[in-house]
Structure formats: C-alpha cells, structure tokens
Amino acid sequence: MDKVKAKKEFGQNFLKDDSVLNKIIQSMPHNNNHIVEIGPGLGDLTKNLVKYKDVTAYEVDTDLIGILKSKFAKELESKKFTLKHIDVLKAWDELNSLHNGKYDLIANLPYYIATNIILRAFEDDLCEHIIVMVQKEVAEKFTAKVNDKEYSSLGIITETISKDSRILFDVPPEAFDPMPKVISSILYIKKDLSKKFDKDFNKFLKSCFVQPRKKLSKNLSSIVDKIKISTIFEELNLNDNLRPHEVSASLYSQMYTKVKDGRDN
C-alpha cells in the first residue's frame, strides 16, 4: 500500500479488500452512463472502474492528488480518467452537476458528509444511479419503509424519487485501513429521472420528524396552523394519534400538497 496516512478531517478509510471491490464492480448497471467517483483515495476502486468506463473523480486531499496522477498517468492522458482537485460540495454549488451528461455515482463516501452527498445527488438531474459505500445506519435510513424503526425523511425522499433502493451487502471494518468503528453497507439507488427533488418537501418532512416519538400533529404545529392540521387529517382520514413513522410516503406527499395549497391561497 502507498505510504499515506488516512486523514481524520477527510473521513478517510481506504478500502483494501479485493472481494468487496469486485462485488461493487459487479453491481454496476449495464448502460452508457459516465461514472463519477467521489473521494477516490488511493485509487483501488478507480483502477477497477476505468477498466469498464470513463471516470471523473473528485478528490479534496492534495497529498492524494499526486499519487493518483502518477498511478493513472496513462488513463489521464487518454482521457479515460479525469481528476478534479476540489471539494465536491463546492463543485456542485458552482456547476449544479458533477458531469455534463448522464452519469452514475459509484464511490466509497467519507462518512461525515455521506448523507449530504446523496441528497445533492438526488438534486442533480444528470445523476441516475447511486452505488455508494456508507455507514450501515445511513444506508438503513435511506432504504427504510413506513413503520420501520429507521424510517425518517430520508427514506421518504428516496421512495418519492427512486425506482429502486436497497442495501446490496454489508462490509466489515476489516476491509479498510484504518478500520472504522462501524459496519459499512453498499447502498444502491436507481433514481426516477422524471421526478424532481423538492427541497421544500424535504424541509417539510424534517419538521414532521423533528421529534419522532411525538404525535405527527404536534410536530406539524410548528409550521402549520392547528385548525389547518385538523382539516388535513380529516380529509386524509388520518388518526390524530399517529406518530411520524406510521405515515406512508404517498400520504406525506398528499399532506405536503395540502399544506402548500393552503399557503398559496
């Protein structure tokens, strides 16, 4: 392994298990989409990805940029590999998309910004598939369904804008150097590109789950008039004692539409 110490500030844990890398490659969709990788690290996943498709990678760590440039000199020259030395969230702020055509995001994400990155990928109209390594708990939140313990705004948003979302497999701490203190999972999401990510709907859902054990109507009262809440619950035939995790994604969508309509009138 290259003599590089993983940096805590970048949430680095280098994946070193070839069997895990192979399973990620096998899970890639068969399409003509470009591949975007975030945080390529020492390039272990990258070297597998570039065998199959053109790859654009975003890396913030200056020390790793030198290693990647040396390791992928041929691929950089042939334009099979493009390396961008920038914080990926800044790149999104500046460009709105990480590529100029349809792409799939395949990456071992730094844990500390994984949720943010996935939500930004939801917003990015050109990102179709998301196949990312994240902390198991995060993967469970994105794939949770109504009445699951992990069900939250993340699961609802995912269900609303995706055709398919699931955990492909778990990855033990021993697969990394250094070993993280948590189990990781490979999260797979196929977006429905006809559906748009709605930031206001996401804010509305966060309010609904602000105190998950409280009644949904109580949580809603911080953003919606109590009389309006009663009317909406009546129209949707909802029990006032419902907790946030007991309401389906489609009902949340209907509720949001009614709240929005009330504000627009």
C-alpha angles and dihedrals in degrees: 000000000000111000098251124131115224111244120227094208089063094042091239122181111158115221109227105166111106094198090059091047090051092050090052090051091049090054093057113117117247102242142108095258121132117243124238119194123192119205100003091185109186092353100252094135091034093060089057095044096052090057088069109027146004111278135203113196129193116208126173099185112094093202091058094047090068093050093047093048090053096043095048100034093129094046091047090051094048090045091238085121128040119189121199119193100208142101103269095223090055089049089054091048091053101039107022088222136049092223138026093237140028112311145172120228110224115171152129096243125211103251096227095063101024096108092048091050094050092049090050089050087053088056093047106093092201096056110093108166128032116197107168141156111233139154109293092240091056092049089051091053093052092049100038119123132205114302093016114130090238095048112132143133089296094060092046094049090048093050091047097054104028138080093202136008129173146135108260098194144325125254121211122227090249090071089072140065111242096026113238119223092239140061115255129212136201107238119203122196126171108196124216099231091200089067123074128216108245113209092194091053088051091052090048091052092049088056090050091055098037090113103019096191095050123086114279091234089056092052091047092052090076090066106020132053112256094235090052090050091053091050093049093047090050094048092049092041093238126160114241090226094063118130119218094254092056097066121087124233092249091053090050088052091052092046092050091050091053093047091049093047089052091054093046093052 
